[in-house]
Amino acid sequence: MSFIIWAYGVAALYVNVGTAAAAEPVRILAFGASLTSGYGLDEKDGLPAQLEAALRATGLDVRVINGGVAGETSSGVRARLDWALADDPRLVIVDLGGNDMLRAIDPAVTEANLDAVVARLRQQNRAVLIAGMRASPTLGADYAAAFDRIFPAVAERHGVPLYPFLLDGVAGHPELNQDDGIHPNEAGVKVMVERLLPYVLQALGQ
């Protein structure tokens, strides 16, 4: 009799653990620099928090992890990739290159770093969504052409989805940006999330 009770208890334990695991939110890592870190904003107003709220509003149980570090170049993003994956996200939204562009770093360096990050994530069978960036026209036509081709090229190479421009609908609109003219304010992040949301849902297989 005691063996039967013990066996039943073990079976119940496995069922409970399995149920708890199944109930865990889907983890999404917003990985990059200031646009994902929520530079200049309260935590609740940044991209990770607003994106999580928008996804939950669709009925999904998700947790969006803030993996952004303001001011970081693509080399820095690449260097901390393994550390950033500690929460074992199912989907990683990759935002890098903006600071490279502002510092006029060779686009070949940016492409190599983005390629390495995406390759590593795909090796681990994680879903990836590249959040693209575009060069400022002040850097010249040649630089802009070389920089702008990075994101679609890497996305095609690895067969992952691309959101062409993370600041689409926000860049160049003073009312949607902070005083620096670079980083979105709370309203600007809302526009970013509205436009990014369908791509995130697609990347999640919804």
C-alpha positions as CSV (number, residue, x, y, z in Angstrom):
1,M,0.0,0.0,0.0
2,S,2.8,2.4,0.9
3,F,4.5,1.8,-2.5
4,I,1.2,2.7,-4.3
5,I,0.9,5.9,-2.3
6,W,4.5,6.8,-3.0
7,A,4.1,6.1,-6.7
8,Y,0.9,8.1,-6.9
9,G,2.6,11.0,-5.1
10,V,5.6,11.0,-7.6
11,A,3.2,10.9,-10.6
12,A,1.2,13.8,-9.1
13,L,4.4,15.8,-8.7
14,Y,5.4,15.3,-12.3
15,V,1.9,16.4,-13.4
16,N,2.1,19.5,-11.3
17,V,5.6,20.5,-12.5
18,G,4.6,19.9,-16.1
19,T,1.5,22.1,-15.6
20,A,3.5,24.8,-14.0
21,A,6.0,24.8,-16.8
22,A,3.3,24.9,-19.5
23,A,1.8,27.9,-17.8
24,E,5.0,30.0,-17.9
25,P,4.8,33.1,-20.1
26,V,6.6,33.0,-23.5
27,R,9.8,34.9,-23.1
28,I,10.8,37.5,-25.7
29,L,14.2,39.3,-25.5
30,A,14.3,42.9,-26.8
31,F,18.1,42.9,-27.4
32,G,20.1,45.9,-28.5
33,A,20.9,49.5,-27.5
34,S,19.0,52.6,-26.4
35,L,15.8,52.1,-28.5
36,T,15.3,48.8,-26.6
37,S,16.5,50.0,-23.2
38,G,14.0,52.8,-23.1
39,Y,16.5,55.6,-22.9
40,G,15.1,58.7,-21.1
41,L,11.8,57.0,-20.3
42,D,10.2,55.5,-17.2
43,E,10.4,51.7,-17.4
44,K,6.7,51.4,-18.1
45,D,6.9,53.7,-21.1
46,G,9.8,51.9,-22.8
47,L,9.6,49.5,-25.8
48,P,9.8,46.3,-23.8
49,A,6.9,47.3,-21.4
50,Q,4.7,48.7,-24.1
51,L,5.3,45.7,-26.4
52,E,4.5,43.3,-23.6
53,A,1.2,45.2,-22.9
54,A,0.3,45.2,-26.6
55,L,1.0,41.4,-26.9
56,R,-1.0,40.6,-23.8
57,A,-3.9,42.7,-25.2
58,T,-4.0,40.1,-28.0
59,G,-4.5,37.3,-25.5
60,L,-0.9,36.1,-25.4
61,D,0.8,35.3,-22.1
62,V,4.3,36.8,-22.7
63,R,7.1,38.4,-20.9
64,V,9.3,40.9,-22.8
65,I,12.7,41.2,-21.3
66,N,14.7,44.4,-21.6
67,G,18.0,43.5,-23.0
68,G,19.0,47.0,-24.2
69,V,22.1,49.0,-23.2
70,A,22.1,52.6,-24.2
71,G,25.0,53.8,-26.2
72,E,26.2,50.3,-27.1
73,T,27.7,49.5,-30.6
74,S,27.1,46.3,-32.5
75,S,30.4,45.0,-31.1
76,G,29.2,45.4,-27.6
77,V,25.8,43.8,-28.3
78,R,27.6,40.8,-29.8
79,A,30.0,40.5,-26.9
80,R,27.2,40.1,-24.3
81,L,24.9,37.8,-26.3
82,D,25.4,34.7,-24.3
83,W,24.9,36.6,-21.0
84,A,21.7,38.2,-22.3
85,L,20.2,34.7,-23.1
86,A,20.2,33.6,-19.4
87,D,16.4,33.8,-19.4
88,D,16.2,31.4,-22.3
89,P,13.9,33.5,-24.6
90,R,11.9,31.9,-27.3
91,L,12.1,35.0,-29.6
92,V,14.9,37.5,-29.8
93,I,14.2,40.9,-31.4
94,V,17.6,42.2,-32.5
95,D,18.2,45.9,-32.6
96,L,21.7,47.0,-33.3
97,G,23.6,49.3,-35.6
98,G,22.1,52.7,-34.7
99,N,25.2,53.7,-32.6
100,D,27.5,52.3,-35.3
101,M,25.8,54.6,-37.8
102,L,26.0,57.6,-35.5
103,R,29.7,57.0,-35.1
104,A,30.2,56.3,-38.9
105,I,31.6,52.8,-38.1
106,D,32.4,50.8,-41.2
107,P,29.2,49.0,-42.3
108,A,31.2,45.8,-42.8
109,V,31.9,45.7,-39.1
110,T,28.2,46.2,-38.3
111,E,27.2,43.5,-40.8
112,A,29.7,41.0,-39.3
113,N,28.4,41.6,-35.8
114,L,24.7,41.3,-36.8
115,D,25.5,38.2,-38.8
116,A,27.3,36.6,-35.9
117,V,24.4,37.4,-33.5
118,V,21.8,36.0,-35.7
119,A,23.8,32.9,-36.6
120,R,24.3,32.1,-32.9
121,L,20.6,32.5,-32.2
122,R,19.6,30.2,-35.1
123,Q,22.1,27.6,-33.9
124,Q,20.2,27.6,-30.7
125,N,16.9,27.2,-32.5
126,R,15.6,30.5,-31.2
127,A,13.1,32.6,-33.3
128,V,14.7,35.9,-34.5
129,L,13.2,39.1,-35.7
130,I,15.7,41.7,-37.0
131,A,14.7,45.3,-36.3
132,G,16.4,47.3,-39.0
133,M,17.9,50.7,-39.0
134,R,18.6,53.3,-41.7
135,A,21.5,55.6,-42.1
136,S,21.2,59.4,-41.8
137,P,21.5,61.1,-45.2
138,T,24.1,63.4,-43.7
139,L,26.6,60.5,-43.8
140,G,26.6,60.5,-47.6
141,A,25.0,58.3,-50.3
142,D,27.8,55.7,-50.3
143,Y,27.7,55.1,-46.6
144,A,23.9,55.1,-46.5
145,A,23.7,52.5,-49.3
146,A,26.3,50.2,-47.6
147,F,24.6,50.6,-44.2
148,D,21.0,50.2,-45.4
149,R,21.7,46.9,-47.2
150,I,23.0,45.2,-44.0
151,F,19.7,44.3,-42.5
152,P,17.9,42.8,-45.5
153,A,21.1,41.0,-46.5
154,V,21.5,39.3,-43.1
155,A,17.8,38.5,-42.8
156,E,17.8,36.8,-46.3
157,R,21.1,35.0,-45.5
158,H,19.6,33.4,-42.4
159,G,16.0,33.1,-43.5
160,V,14.7,35.2,-40.6
161,P,12.0,38.0,-40.7
162,L,12.9,41.6,-40.9
163,Y,11.1,44.7,-39.7
164,P,12.7,47.2,-42.1
165,F,13.0,50.3,-39.9
166,L,12.5,50.3,-36.1
167,L,11.9,54.1,-36.1
168,D,9.4,54.0,-39.0
169,G,6.7,56.7,-38.4
170,V,8.8,58.2,-35.6
171,A,12.0,59.5,-37.1
172,G,11.7,63.1,-38.3
173,H,8.6,63.7,-36.2
174,P,9.6,66.1,-33.4
175,E,6.4,65.5,-31.4
176,L,7.2,61.8,-31.1
177,N,10.8,62.3,-30.0
178,Q,12.7,63.5,-26.9
179,D,14.6,66.8,-27.0
180,D,17.6,65.1,-28.5
181,G,15.7,64.4,-31.7
182,I,17.0,60.8,-31.7
183,H,15.2,58.9,-29.0
184,P,11.4,58.4,-29.0
185,N,9.2,59.7,-26.2
186,E,6.3,57.7,-24.8
187,A,4.1,58.5,-27.7
188,G,6.8,57.7,-30.2
189,V,7.3,54.3,-28.6
190,K,3.6,53.7,-28.9
191,V,3.8,54.2,-32.6
192,M,6.9,51.9,-32.8
193,V,5.0,49.2,-31.0
194,E,1.9,49.5,-33.1
195,R,3.9,49.1,-36.3
196,L,6.2,46.4,-34.9
197,L,3.4,44.3,-33.4
198,P,2.3,42.4,-36.5
199,Y,5.9,41.3,-37.2
200,V,6.3,40.1,-33.6
201,L,3.1,38.1,-33.8
202,Q,4.3,36.6,-37.1
203,A,7.6,35.7,-35.6
204,L,5.8,34.0,-32.7
205,G,3.8,31.9,-35.2
206,Q,0.5,33.7,-34.5
